Amino acid sequence: MLTTPTMFEARYRAAAPLPRTLEAFRQMRPDHTSKEASEVFAQIIKFVKPYSPSPRYTLQLLQQYSREVEREGGVIESDLFAEVLFEALKLAKDTEEADPLMLQYLTFKLGIGQVAVRTGPYHNDVGLRQWEAGYLLVEFLIKNPSYVRNKSVIELGAGIGLTGIVIQGLCGSRGITLT
């Protein structure tokens, strides 16, 4: 089992656009159409499961990967991949009628560690995700805390609020307001 986080895993956890997530896997595994690569793909999806994005996103990622492998003349022969795909199909179907207040976890790996945030799956996802700009801002401010140290900060359109929470907790701002 993989233990080192990869760019593919990070993009999957962040529900990044599918083409960018798959590009990260191709970079990690140039042999991405091989049986071994599809095993690794499925292992990462299964490993991330407790903190994975929505079942619909996972299903779309698995389907797009399958189409890509087939388009390039490969065949997915992995039992684990089939198991993960079946589970994603079932979960995506089950959540279509699920309680709209059902929560899920999105996990982000930052230079300081891992942060898990609970979100609801049935709302516009614009405010329910950590955008790359917020992630990059956090990384920048961790390295350059003088921009916010002992200052009042307001984060407009904070969404899940991860950027503001990290700024407040690690950069020593006087106070933060999240909207």
VMD Tcl script that builds the backbone (N, CA, C; Angstrom):
set m [mol new atoms 537]
animate dup $m
set s [atomselect $m all]
$s set {name element resname resid chain x y z} {
  {N N MET 1 A 0.840 -1.188 0.000}
  {CA C MET 1 A 0.000 0.000 0.000}
  {C C MET 1 A 0.876 1.239 0.000}
  {N N LEU 2 A 0.450 2.232 -0.715}
  {CA C LEU 2 A 1.196 3.485 -0.764}
  {C C LEU 2 A 1.071 4.220 0.557}
  {N N THR 3 A 2.147 4.811 1.011}
  {CA C THR 3 A 2.096 5.576 2.250}
  {C C THR 3 A 2.480 7.032 2.026}
  {N N THR 4 A 3.190 7.337 0.962}
  {CA C THR 4 A 3.591 8.707 0.689}
  {C C THR 4 A 2.498 9.393 -0.116}
  {N N PRO 5 A 2.004 10.548 0.333}
  {CA C PRO 5 A 0.971 11.236 -0.435}
  {C C PRO 5 A 1.525 11.667 -1.800}
  {N N THR 6 A 0.705 11.562 -2.783}
  {CA C THR 6 A 1.088 11.937 -4.138}
  {C C THR 6 A 0.246 13.123 -4.595}
  {N N MET 7 A 0.664 13.755 -5.674}
  {CA C MET 7 A -0.124 14.846 -6.247}
  {C C MET 7 A -1.491 14.312 -6.694}
  {N N PHE 8 A -1.504 13.081 -7.206}
  {CA C PHE 8 A -2.783 12.476 -7.592}
  {C C PHE 8 A -3.716 12.380 -6.387}
  {N N GLU 9 A -3.197 11.867 -5.284}
  {CA C GLU 9 A -4.010 11.742 -4.066}
  {C C GLU 9 A -4.488 13.107 -3.602}
  {N N ALA 10 A -3.608 14.091 -3.613}
  {CA C ALA 10 A -3.982 15.436 -3.163}
  {C C ALA 10 A -5.073 16.023 -4.047}
  {N N ARG 11 A -4.935 15.854 -5.353}
  {CA C ARG 11 A -5.966 16.392 -6.265}
  {C C ARG 11 A -7.272 15.635 -6.112}
  {N N TYR 12 A -7.197 14.329 -5.894}
  {CA C TYR 12 A -8.417 13.550 -5.674}
  {C C TYR 12 A -9.123 14.016 -4.405}
  {N N ARG 13 A -8.381 14.139 -3.316}
  {CA C ARG 13 A -8.981 14.590 -2.052}
  {C C ARG 13 A -9.615 15.961 -2.175}
  {N N ALA 14 A -9.011 16.829 -2.982}
  {CA C ALA 14 A -9.510 18.196 -3.146}
  {C C ALA 14 A -10.590 18.293 -4.214}
  {N N ALA 15 A -10.948 17.160 -4.830}
  {CA C ALA 15 A -11.946 17.141 -5.904}
  {C C ALA 15 A -11.565 18.134 -6.999}
  {N N ALA 16 A -10.295 18.108 -7.369}
  {CA C ALA 16 A -9.795 18.976 -8.436}
  {C C ALA 16 A -10.463 18.584 -9.752}
  {N N PRO 17 A -10.423 19.454 -10.746}
  {CA C PRO 17 A -11.010 19.084 -12.045}
  {C C PRO 17 A -10.442 17.740 -12.529}
  {N N LEU 18 A -11.321 16.910 -13.063}
  {CA C LEU 18 A -10.936 15.546 -13.447}
  {C C LEU 18 A -9.710 15.488 -14.357}
  {N N PRO 19 A -9.614 16.326 -15.393}
  {CA C PRO 19 A -8.420 16.240 -16.253}
  {C C PRO 19 A -7.112 16.486 -15.486}
  {N N ARG 20 A -7.129 17.407 -14.535}
  {CA C ARG 20 A -5.919 17.690 -13.755}
  {C C ARG 20 A -5.593 16.531 -12.816}
  {N N THR 21 A -6.626 15.913 -12.255}
  {CA C THR 21 A -6.413 14.772 -11.363}
  {C C THR 21 A -5.820 13.605 -12.145}
  {N N LEU 22 A -6.377 13.336 -13.323}
  {CA C LEU 22 A -5.856 12.238 -14.142}
  {C C LEU 22 A -4.454 12.544 -14.667}
  {N N GLU 23 A -4.172 13.797 -14.985}
  {CA C GLU 23 A -2.828 14.176 -15.417}
  {C C GLU 23 A -1.810 13.887 -14.315}
  {N N ALA 24 A -2.189 14.153 -13.068}
  {CA C ALA 24 A -1.293 13.859 -11.942}
  {C C ALA 24 A -1.021 12.355 -11.856}
  {N N PHE 25 A -2.034 11.529 -12.144}
  {CA C PHE 25 A -1.813 10.082 -12.120}
  {C C PHE 25 A -0.896 9.664 -13.266}
  {N N ARG 26 A -1.096 10.233 -14.463}
  {CA C ARG 26 A -0.223 9.910 -15.600}
  {C C ARG 26 A 1.225 10.286 -15.299}
  {N N GLN 27 A 1.429 11.400 -14.614}
  {CA C GLN 27 A 2.793 11.803 -14.257}
  {C C GLN 27 A 3.398 10.844 -13.235}
  {N N MET 28 A 2.561 10.381 -12.318}
  {CA C MET 28 A 3.033 9.452 -11.301}
  {C C MET 28 A 3.308 8.071 -11.905}
  {N N ARG 29 A 2.444 7.660 -12.842}
  {CA C ARG 29 A 2.545 6.334 -13.458}
  {C C ARG 29 A 2.531 6.482 -14.980}
  {N N PRO 30 A 3.696 6.660 -15.602}
  {CA C PRO 30 A 3.728 6.755 -17.071}
  {C C PRO 30 A 3.103 5.526 -17.738}
  {N N ASP 31 A 3.099 4.388 -17.045}
  {CA C ASP 31 A 2.476 3.160 -17.552}
  {C C ASP 31 A 1.007 3.088 -17.126}
  {N N HIS 32 A 0.335 4.235 -17.092}
  {CA C HIS 32 A -1.000 4.339 -16.489}
  {C C HIS 32 A -2.056 3.415 -17.091}
  {N N THR 33 A -1.788 2.784 -18.224}
  {CA C THR 33 A -2.775 1.862 -18.789}
  {C C THR 33 A -2.493 0.408 -18.418}
  {N N SER 34 A -1.445 0.147 -17.642}
  {CA C SER 34 A -1.098 -1.224 -17.271}
  {C C SER 34 A -1.984 -1.732 -16.130}
  {N N LYS 35 A -2.000 -3.056 -15.955}
  {CA C LYS 35 A -2.764 -3.666 -14.863}
  {C C LYS 35 A -2.250 -3.161 -13.521}
  {N N GLU 36 A -0.934 -3.059 -13.386}
  {CA C GLU 36 A -0.349 -2.596 -12.129}
  {C C GLU 36 A -0.782 -1.166 -11.816}
  {N N ALA 37 A -0.831 -0.333 -12.846}
  {CA C ALA 37 A -1.232 1.062 -12.634}
  {C C ALA 37 A -2.696 1.142 -12.196}
  {N N SER 38 A -3.562 0.332 -12.784}
  {CA C SER 38 A -4.974 0.374 -12.378}
  {C C SER 38 A -5.136 -0.141 -10.947}
  {N N GLU 39 A -4.263 -1.059 -10.520}
  {CA C GLU 39 A -4.266 -1.514 -9.118}
  {C C GLU 39 A -3.897 -0.353 -8.190}
  {N N VAL 40 A -2.849 0.387 -8.569}
  {CA C VAL 40 A -2.410 1.528 -7.765}
  {C C VAL 40 A -3.512 2.589 -7.717}
  {N N PHE 41 A -4.128 2.844 -8.859}
  {CA C PHE 41 A -5.222 3.813 -8.939}
  {C C PHE 41 A -6.315 3.423 -7.939}
  {N N ALA 42 A -6.727 2.178 -7.984}
  {CA C ALA 42 A -7.788 1.697 -7.089}
  {C C ALA 42 A -7.338 1.717 -5.624}
  {N N GLN 43 A -6.081 1.374 -5.354}
  {CA C GLN 43 A -5.577 1.405 -3.981}
  {C C GLN 43 A -5.669 2.810 -3.403}
  {N N ILE 44 A -5.297 3.801 -4.194}
  {CA C ILE 44 A -5.347 5.186 -3.699}
  {C C ILE 44 A -6.782 5.590 -3.421}
  {N N ILE 45 A -7.701 5.285 -4.338}
  {CA C ILE 45 A -9.114 5.617 -4.132}
  {C C ILE 45 A -9.624 4.940 -2.861}
  {N N LYS 46 A -9.289 3.679 -2.681}
  {CA C LYS 46 A -9.755 2.938 -1.500}
  {C C LYS 46 A -9.103 3.472 -0.229}
  {N N PHE 47 A -7.814 3.800 -0.291}
  {CA C PHE 47 A -7.080 4.315 0.858}
  {C C PHE 47 A -7.640 5.660 1.323}
  {N N VAL 48 A -8.030 6.494 0.395}
  {CA C VAL 48 A -8.516 7.848 0.701}
  {C C VAL 48 A -9.985 7.816 1.135}
  {N N LYS 49 A -10.663 6.697 0.950}
  {CA C LYS 49 A -12.111 6.610 1.134}
  {C C LYS 49 A -12.678 7.311 2.368}
  {N N PRO 50 A -12.120 7.172 3.550}
  {CA C PRO 50 A -12.765 7.837 4.694}
  {C C PRO 50 A -12.825 9.363 4.551}
  {N N TYR 51 A -11.943 9.928 3.742}
  {CA C TYR 51 A -11.913 11.382 3.572}
  {C C TYR 51 A -12.061 11.774 2.112}
  {N N SER 52 A -12.763 10.962 1.354}
  {CA C SER 52 A -12.846 11.186 -0.087}
  {C C SER 52 A -13.890 12.243 -0.436}
  {N N PRO 53 A -13.781 12.774 -1.659}
  {CA C PRO 53 A -14.815 13.703 -2.123}
  {C C PRO 53 A -16.125 12.956 -2.355}
  {N N SER 54 A -17.094 13.618 -2.930}
  {CA C SER 54 A -18.422 13.026 -3.094}
  {C C SER 54 A -18.359 11.735 -3.906}
  {N N PRO 55 A -19.291 10.817 -3.661}
  {CA C PRO 55 A -19.339 9.584 -4.446}
  {C C PRO 55 A -19.490 9.860 -5.942}
  {N N ARG 56 A -20.221 10.900 -6.290}
  {CA C ARG 56 A -20.404 11.239 -7.709}
  {C C ARG 56 A -19.065 11.611 -8.355}
  {N N TYR 57 A -18.246 12.394 -7.649}
  {CA C TYR 57 A -16.931 12.768 -8.177}
  {C C TYR 57 A -16.057 11.522 -8.348}
  {N N THR 58 A -16.060 10.645 -7.332}
  {CA C THR 58 A -15.260 9.423 -7.395}
  {C C THR 58 A -15.695 8.573 -8.585}
  {N N LEU 59 A -17.000 8.431 -8.779}
  {CA C LEU 59 A -17.506 7.643 -9.901}
  {C C LEU 59 A -17.068 8.257 -11.228}
  {N N GLN 60 A -17.190 9.564 -11.365}
  {CA C GLN 60 A -16.784 10.222 -12.608}
  {C C GLN 60 A -15.290 10.037 -12.866}
  {N N LEU 61 A -14.481 10.105 -11.822}
  {CA C LEU 61 A -13.038 9.913 -11.965}
  {C C LEU 61 A -12.730 8.492 -12.432}
  {N N LEU 62 A -13.353 7.503 -11.807}
  {CA C LEU 62 A -13.133 6.109 -12.188}
  {C C LEU 62 A -13.585 5.859 -13.630}
  {N N GLN 63 A -14.726 6.420 -14.011}
  {CA C GLN 63 A -15.231 6.224 -15.369}
  {C C GLN 63 A -14.324 6.895 -16.401}
  {N N GLN 64 A -13.862 8.093 -16.092}
  {CA C GLN 64 A -12.992 8.790 -17.040}
  {C C GLN 64 A -11.657 8.057 -17.183}
  {N N TYR 65 A -11.123 7.556 -16.072}
  {CA C TYR 65 A -9.882 6.772 -16.133}
  {C C TYR 65 A -10.100 5.532 -16.998}
  {N N SER 66 A -11.220 4.832 -16.799}
  {CA C SER 66 A -11.523 3.632 -17.594}
  {C C SER 66 A -11.589 3.960 -19.080}
  {N N ARG 67 A -12.277 5.051 -19.415}
  {CA C ARG 67 A -12.381 5.458 -20.825}
  {C C ARG 67 A -11.000 5.772 -21.401}
  {N N GLU 68 A -10.181 6.435 -20.614}
  {CA C GLU 68 A -8.834 6.793 -21.073}
  {C C GLU 68 A -8.005 5.545 -21.346}
  {N N VAL 69 A -8.058 4.576 -20.443}
  {CA C VAL 69 A -7.304 3.335 -20.621}
  {C C VAL 69 A -7.780 2.626 -21.893}
  {N N GLU 70 A -9.091 2.533 -22.076}
  {CA C GLU 70 A -9.637 1.862 -23.259}
  {C C GLU 70 A -9.263 2.604 -24.536}
  {N N ARG 71 A -9.320 3.938 -24.500}
  {CA C ARG 71 A -8.996 4.761 -25.665}
  {C C ARG 71 A -7.535 4.541 -26.101}
  {N N GLU 72 A -6.671 4.261 -25.127}
  {CA C GLU 72 A -5.256 4.049 -25.436}
  {C C GLU 72 A -4.927 2.578 -25.662}
  {N N GLY 73 A -5.957 1.748 -25.796}
  {CA C GLY 73 A -5.747 0.346 -26.131}
  {C C GLY 73 A -5.493 -0.568 -24.942}
  {N N GLY 74 A -5.598 -0.052 -23.744}
  {CA C GLY 74 A -5.393 -0.867 -22.555}
  {C C GLY 74 A -6.681 -1.535 -22.104}
  {N N VAL 75 A -6.545 -2.440 -21.155}
  {CA C VAL 75 A -7.686 -3.128 -20.563}
  {C C VAL 75 A -7.474 -3.139 -19.054}
  {N N ILE 76 A -8.514 -2.820 -18.316}
  {CA C ILE 76 A -8.410 -2.863 -16.852}
  {C C ILE 76 A -8.790 -4.262 -16.407}
  {N N GLU 77 A -7.829 -4.978 -15.824}
  {CA C GLU 77 A -8.040 -6.353 -15.380}
  {C C GLU 77 A -7.935 -6.482 -13.872}
  {N N SER 78 A -8.009 -5.382 -13.180}
  {CA C SER 78 A -7.816 -5.384 -11.733}
  {C C SER 78 A -9.120 -5.679 -11.005}
  {N N ASP 79 A -9.098 -6.719 -10.174}
  {CA C ASP 79 A -10.270 -7.024 -9.346}
  {C C ASP 79 A -10.534 -5.897 -8.352}
  {N N LEU 80 A -9.472 -5.318 -7.816}
  {CA C LEU 80 A -9.632 -4.218 -6.867}
  {C C LEU 80 A -10.284 -3.011 -7.541}
  {N N PHE 81 A -9.888 -2.709 -8.774}
  {CA C PHE 81 A -10.497 -1.603 -9.504}
  {C C PHE 81 A -11.990 -1.876 -9.693}
  {N N ALA 82 A -12.343 -3.104 -10.072}
  {CA C ALA 82 A -13.753 -3.461 -10.260}
  {C C ALA 82 A -14.526 -3.298 -8.954}
  {N N GLU 83 A -13.914 -3.720 -7.850}
  {CA C GLU 83 A -14.553 -3.581 -6.535}
  {C C GLU 83 A -14.786 -2.112 -6.185}
  {N N VAL 84 A -13.777 -1.275 -6.408}
  {CA C VAL 84 A -13.887 0.148 -6.095}
  {C C VAL 84 A -14.925 0.809 -6.999}
  {N N LEU 85 A -14.951 0.433 -8.283}
  {CA C LEU 85 A -15.932 0.987 -9.218}
  {C C LEU 85 A -17.348 0.588 -8.809}
  {N N PHE 86 A -17.536 -0.685 -8.452}
  {CA C PHE 86 A -18.858 -1.141 -8.023}
  {C C PHE 86 A -19.320 -0.375 -6.783}
  {N N GLU 87 A -18.421 -0.208 -5.824}
  {CA C GLU 87 A -18.764 0.531 -4.607}
  {C C GLU 87 A -19.107 1.985 -4.927}
  {N N ALA 88 A -18.358 2.595 -5.844}
  {CA C ALA 88 A -18.640 3.983 -6.228}
  {C C ALA 88 A -19.994 4.090 -6.918}
  {N N LEU 89 A -20.315 3.126 -7.774}
  {CA C LEU 89 A -21.635 3.118 -8.434}
  {C C LEU 89 A -22.754 3.033 -7.401}
  {N N LYS 90 A -22.579 2.134 -6.440}
  {CA C LYS 90 A -23.591 1.959 -5.398}
  {C C LYS 90 A -23.725 3.225 -4.547}
  {N N LEU 91 A -22.607 3.781 -4.121}
  {CA C LEU 91 A -22.657 4.989 -3.283}
  {C C LEU 91 A -23.245 6.168 -4.029}
  {N N ALA 92 A -22.886 6.327 -5.296}
  {CA C ALA 92 A -23.422 7.441 -6.083}
  {C C ALA 92 A -24.934 7.292 -6.236}
  {N N LYS 93 A -25.387 6.075 -6.444}
  {CA C LYS 93 A -26.832 5.840 -6.558}
  {C C LYS 93 A -27.519 6.070 -5.216}
  {N N ASP 94 A -26.936 5.564 -4.128}
  {CA C ASP 94 A -27.527 5.704 -2.804}
  {C C ASP 94 A -27.624 7.160 -2.363}
  {N N THR 95 A -26.659 7.981 -2.725}
  {CA C THR 95 A -26.671 9.362 -2.262}
  {C C THR 95 A -27.600 10.251 -3.066}
  {N N GLU 96 A -28.106 9.749 -4.206}
  {CA C GLU 96 A -29.048 10.553 -4.980}
  {C C GLU 96 A -30.300 10.875 -4.169}
  {N N GLU 97 A -30.694 9.966 -3.284}
  {CA C GLU 97 A -31.889 10.176 -2.485}
  {C C GLU 97 A -31.564 10.326 -1.004}
  {N N ALA 98 A -30.318 10.559 -0.689}
  {CA C ALA 98 A -29.901 10.639 0.705}
  {C C ALA 98 A -30.348 11.942 1.346}
  {N N ASP 99 A -30.234 11.994 2.640}
  {CA C ASP 99 A -30.555 13.179 3.410}
  {C C ASP 99 A -29.664 14.334 2.964}
  {N N PRO 100 A -30.258 15.469 2.577}
  {CA C PRO 100 A -29.443 16.597 2.112}
  {C C PRO 100 A -28.554 17.174 3.210}
  {N N LEU 101 A -28.756 16.760 4.445}
  {CA C LEU 101 A -27.901 17.246 5.523}
  {C C LEU 101 A -26.739 16.298 5.797}
  {N N MET 102 A -26.664 15.196 5.021}
  {CA C MET 102 A -25.579 14.244 5.192}
  {C C MET 102 A -24.239 14.949 4.975}
  {N N LEU 103 A -23.295 14.652 5.829}
  {CA C LEU 103 A -21.999 15.318 5.749}
  {C C LEU 103 A -20.935 14.379 5.211}
  {N N GLN 104 A -19.892 14.950 4.653}
  {CA C GLN 104 A -18.728 14.188 4.217}
  {C C GLN 104 A -17.484 14.959 4.631}
  {N N TYR 105 A -16.344 14.327 4.524}
  {CA C TYR 105 A -15.082 14.964 4.892}
  {C C TYR 105 A -14.252 15.245 3.656}
  {N N LEU 106 A -13.659 16.426 3.619}
  {CA C LEU 106 A -12.642 16.759 2.633}
  {C C LEU 106 A -11.353 16.959 3.415}
  {N N THR 107 A -10.286 16.362 2.955}
  {CA C THR 107 A -9.023 16.425 3.677}
  {C C THR 107 A -7.986 17.118 2.814}
  {N N PHE 108 A -7.215 17.986 3.448}
  {CA C PHE 108 A -6.190 18.742 2.746}
  {C C PHE 108 A -4.869 18.550 3.461}
  {N N LYS 109 A -3.832 18.266 2.697}
  {CA C LYS 109 A -2.495 18.144 3.268}
  {C C LYS 109 A -1.791 19.473 3.043}
  {N N LEU 110 A -1.388 20.092 4.118}
  {CA C LEU 110 A -0.648 21.341 4.051}
  {C C LEU 110 A 0.761 21.078 4.544}
  {N N GLY 111 A 1.635 22.035 4.370}
  {CA C GLY 111 A 2.996 21.888 4.834}
  {C C GLY 111 A 3.092 21.654 6.330}
  {N N ILE 112 A 2.027 21.965 7.056}
  {CA C ILE 112 A 1.999 21.849 8.512}
  {C C ILE 112 A 1.322 20.572 8.987}
  {N N GLY 113 A 0.735 19.814 8.085}
  {CA C GLY 113 A 0.027 18.605 8.474}
  {C C GLY 113 A -1.246 18.446 7.664}
  {N N GLN 114 A -2.155 17.653 8.181}
  {CA C GLN 114 A -3.394 17.326 7.485}
  {C C GLN 114 A -4.579 17.957 8.216}
  {N N VAL 115 A -5.514 18.544 7.453}
  {CA C VAL 115 A -6.707 19.152 8.027}
  {C C VAL 115 A -7.917 18.533 7.342}
  {N N ALA 116 A -8.875 18.018 8.129}
  {CA C ALA 116 A -10.109 17.455 7.588}
  {C C ALA 116 A -11.251 18.408 7.900}
  {N N VAL 117 A -12.097 18.669 6.905}
  {CA C VAL 117 A -13.211 19.591 7.052}
  {C C VAL 117 A -14.485 18.857 6.646}
  {N N ARG 118 A -15.528 18.952 7.475}
  {CA C ARG 118 A -16.821 18.354 7.139}
  {C C ARG 118 A -17.597 19.295 6.225}
  {N N THR 119 A -18.202 18.739 5.172}
  {CA C THR 119 A -19.020 19.545 4.262}
  {C C THR 119 A -20.279 18.776 3.914}
  {N N GLY 120 A -21.283 19.494 3.452}
  {CA C GLY 120 A -22.520 18.876 2.984}
  {C C GLY 120 A -22.455 18.664 1.488}
  {N N PRO 121 A -22.933 17.531 0.977}
  {CA C PRO 121 A -22.759 17.201 -0.431}
  {C C PRO 121 A -23.805 17.772 -1.388}
  {N N TYR 122 A -24.923 18.305 -0.903}
  {CA C TYR 122 A -25.998 18.663 -1.813}
  {C C TYR 122 A -26.174 20.144 -2.048}
  {N N HIS 123 A -25.162 20.877 -1.951}
  {CA C HIS 123 A -25.282 22.303 -2.181}
  {C C HIS 123 A -24.310 22.668 -3.281}
  {N N ASN 124 A -24.424 23.864 -3.787}
  {CA C ASN 124 A -23.471 24.349 -4.765}
  {C C ASN 124 A -22.074 24.141 -4.192}
  {N N ASP 125 A -21.214 23.455 -4.907}
  {CA C ASP 125 A -19.906 23.123 -4.342}
  {C C ASP 125 A -18.885 24.253 -4.403}
  {N N VAL 126 A -19.268 25.410 -4.922}
  {CA C VAL 126 A -18.327 26.529 -4.989}
  {C C VAL 126 A -17.843 26.894 -3.593}
  {N N GLY 127 A -18.753 26.975 -2.627}
  {CA C GLY 127 A -18.375 27.340 -1.271}
  {C C GLY 127 A -18.027 26.155 -0.398}
  {N N LEU 128 A -18.057 24.965 -0.954}
  {CA C LEU 128 A -17.823 23.769 -0.143}
  {C C LEU 128 A -16.558 23.039 -0.548}
  {N N ARG 129 A -15.583 23.795 -0.970}
  {CA C ARG 129 A -14.324 23.167 -1.334}
  {C C ARG 129 A -13.180 24.108 -1.043}
  {N N GLN 130 A -12.014 23.555 -0.942}
  {CA C GLN 130 A -10.820 24.367 -0.765}
  {C C GLN 130 A -10.226 24.597 -2.149}
  {N N TRP 131 A -10.245 25.818 -2.600}
  {CA C TRP 131 A -9.726 26.160 -3.922}
  {C C TRP 131 A -8.207 26.231 -3.877}
  {N N GLU 132 A -7.578 25.970 -5.017}
  {CA C GLU 132 A -6.116 25.998 -5.081}
  {C C GLU 132 A -5.554 27.340 -4.628}
  {N N ALA 133 A -6.232 28.421 -4.949}
  {CA C ALA 133 A -5.740 29.743 -4.541}
  {C C ALA 133 A -5.661 29.845 -3.020}
  {N N GLY 134 A -6.646 29.298 -2.317}
  {CA C GLY 134 A -6.623 29.316 -0.861}
  {C C GLY 134 A -5.494 28.471 -0.311}
  {N N TYR 135 A -5.280 27.318 -0.932}
  {CA C TYR 135 A -4.194 26.433 -0.522}
  {C C TYR 135 A -2.847 27.137 -0.710}
  {N N LEU 136 A -2.674 27.776 -1.862}
  {CA C LEU 136 A -1.416 28.481 -2.131}
  {C C LEU 136 A -1.235 29.672 -1.198}
  {N N LEU 137 A -2.323 30.376 -0.894}
  {CA C LEU 137 A -2.241 31.502 0.034}
  {C C LEU 137 A -1.798 31.020 1.414}
  {N N VAL 138 A -2.357 29.918 1.871}
  {CA C VAL 138 A -1.960 29.363 3.170}
  {C C VAL 138 A -0.472 29.016 3.164}
  {N N GLU 139 A -0.016 28.327 2.128}
  {CA C GLU 139 A 1.402 27.975 2.043}
  {C C GLU 139 A 2.271 29.236 2.067}
  {N N PHE 140 A 1.868 30.266 1.322}
  {CA C PHE 140 A 2.633 31.513 1.280}
  {C C PHE 140 A 2.671 32.176 2.653}
  {N N LEU 141 A 1.504 32.253 3.323}
  {CA C LEU 141 A 1.453 32.944 4.610}
  {C C LEU 141 A 2.146 32.167 5.727}
  {N N ILE 142 A 2.183 30.858 5.620}
  {CA C ILE 142 A 2.946 30.079 6.603}
  {C C ILE 142 A 4.427 30.436 6.492}
  {N N LYS 143 A 4.888 30.651 5.271}
  {CA C LYS 143 A 6.288 31.027 5.052}
  {C C LYS 143 A 6.540 32.518 5.307}
  {N N ASN 144 A 5.495 33.338 5.207}
  {CA C ASN 144 A 5.618 34.794 5.353}
  {C C ASN 144 A 4.550 35.339 6.302}
  {N N PRO 145 A 4.547 34.912 7.565}
  {CA C PRO 145 A 3.465 35.298 8.481}
  {C C PRO 145 A 3.429 36.797 8.800}
  {N N SER 146 A 4.482 37.533 8.488}
  {CA C SER 146 A 4.498 38.964 8.808}
  {C C SER 146 A 3.393 39.738 8.087}
  {N N TYR 147 A 2.858 39.193 6.992}
  {CA C TYR 147 A 1.776 39.861 6.271}
  {C C TYR 147 A 0.500 39.943 7.103}
  {N N VAL 148 A 0.297 39.001 8.029}
  {CA C VAL 148 A -0.941 38.986 8.819}
  {C C VAL 148 A -0.724 38.999 10.329}
  {N N ARG 149 A 0.507 38.811 10.771}
  {CA C ARG 149 A 0.782 38.751 12.208}
  {C C ARG 149 A 0.339 40.056 12.875}
  {N N ASN 150 A -0.431 39.922 13.959}
  {CA C ASN 150 A -0.935 41.049 14.759}
  {C C ASN 150 A -1.802 42.008 13.956}
  {N N LYS 151 A -2.465 41.496 12.911}
  {CA C LYS 151 A -3.368 42.318 12.100}
  {C C LYS 151 A -4.752 41.677 12.097}
  {N N SER 152 A -5.767 42.508 11.911}
  {CA C SER 152 A -7.125 41.988 11.734}
  {C C SER 152 A -7.279 41.592 10.274}
  {N N VAL 153 A -7.845 40.408 10.048}
  {CA C VAL 153 A -7.952 39.863 8.699}
  {C C VAL 153 A -9.414 39.553 8.420}
  {N N ILE 154 A -9.866 39.815 7.198}
  {CA C ILE 154 A -11.199 39.405 6.762}
  {C C ILE 154 A -11.038 38.556 5.516}
  {N N GLU 155 A -11.699 37.412 5.509}
  {CA C GLU 155 A -11.694 36.550 4.332}
  {C C GLU 155 A -13.092 36.581 3.741}
  {N N LEU 156 A -13.221 37.191 2.580}
  {CA C LEU 156 A -14.513 37.301 1.916}
  {C C LEU 156 A -14.781 36.039 1.095}
  {N N GLY 157 A -15.970 35.487 1.249}
  {CA C GLY 157 A -16.307 34.260 0.526}
  {C C GLY 157 A -15.459 33.097 0.994}
  {N N ALA 158 A -15.392 32.912 2.305}
  {CA C ALA 158 A -14.485 31.937 2.902}
  {C C ALA 158 A -14.845 30.487 2.592}
  {N N GLY 159 A -16.054 30.217 2.129}
  {CA C GLY 159 A -16.425 28.830 1.837}
  {C C GLY 159 A -16.322 27.974 3.079}
  {N N ILE 160 A -15.487 26.954 3.043}
  {CA C ILE 160 A -15.312 26.070 4.199}
  {C C ILE 160 A -14.459 26.717 5.277}
  {N N GLY 161 A -13.806 27.831 4.959}
  {CA C GLY 161 A -13.072 28.590 5.969}
  {C C GLY 161 A -11.690 28.079 6.309}
  {N N LEU 162 A -11.203 27.084 5.579}
  {CA C LEU 162 A -9.912 26.492 5.913}
  {C C LEU 162 A -8.781 27.512 5.857}
  {N N THR 163 A -8.774 28.350 4.842}
  {CA C THR 163 A -7.702 29.338 4.708}
  {C C THR 163 A -7.669 30.239 5.931}
  {N N GLY 164 A -8.815 30.779 6.316}
  {CA C GLY 164 A -8.870 31.660 7.478}
  {C C GLY 164 A -8.527 30.970 8.778}
  {N N ILE 165 A -8.973 29.737 8.925}
  {CA C ILE 165 A -8.685 28.983 10.152}
  {C C ILE 165 A -7.178 28.765 10.294}
  {N N VAL 166 A -6.533 28.393 9.214}
  {CA C VAL 166 A -5.091 28.166 9.256}
  {C C VAL 166 A -4.348 29.476 9.508}
  {N N ILE 167 A -4.782 30.557 8.852}
  {CA C ILE 167 A -4.135 31.861 9.065}
  {C C ILE 167 A -4.241 32.263 10.529}
  {N N GLN 168 A -5.421 32.115 11.107}
  {CA C GLN 168 A -5.606 32.478 12.508}
  {C C GLN 168 A -4.766 31.591 13.428}
  {N N GLY 169 A -4.780 30.306 13.157}
  {CA C GLY 169 A -4.105 29.379 14.050}
  {C C GLY 169 A -2.597 29.363 13.954}
  {N N LEU 170 A -2.061 29.633 12.789}
  {CA C LEU 170 A -0.625 29.475 12.611}
  {C C LEU 170 A 0.149 30.763 12.346}
  {N N CYS 171 A -0.531 31.781 11.903}
  {CA C CYS 171 A 0.186 32.979 11.507}
  {C C CYS 171 A 0.078 34.118 12.525}
  {N N GLY 172 A -0.687 33.922 13.579}
  {CA C GLY 172 A -0.725 34.901 14.649}
  {C C GLY 172 A -1.449 36.190 14.316}
  {N N SER 173 A -2.529 36.114 13.532}
  {CA C SER 173 A -3.291 37.338 13.280}
  {C C SER 173 A -4.025 37.738 14.549}
  {N N ARG 174 A -4.323 39.016 14.684}
  {CA C ARG 174 A -5.023 39.523 15.870}
  {C C ARG 174 A -6.437 38.961 15.934}
  {N N GLY 175 A -7.063 38.859 14.796}
  {CA C GLY 175 A -8.414 38.314 14.708}
  {C C GLY 175 A -8.753 38.094 13.253}
  {N N ILE 176 A -9.720 37.227 13.009}
  {CA C ILE 176 A -10.106 36.960 11.631}
  {C C ILE 176 A -11.615 36.882 11.547}
  {N N THR 177 A -12.167 37.436 10.484}
  {CA C THR 177 A -13.584 37.353 10.196}
  {C C THR 177 A -13.746 36.596 8.896}
  {N N LEU 178 A -14.558 35.538 8.923}
  {CA C LEU 178 A -14.817 34.728 7.744}
  {C C LEU 178 A -16.244 34.989 7.285}
  {N N THR 179 A -16.437 35.225 5.990}
  {CA C THR 179 A -17.797 35.444 5.462}
  {C C THR 179 A -18.144 34.400 4.446}
}
mol reanalyze $m
mol bondsrecalc $m
mol representation Tube
mol addrep $m
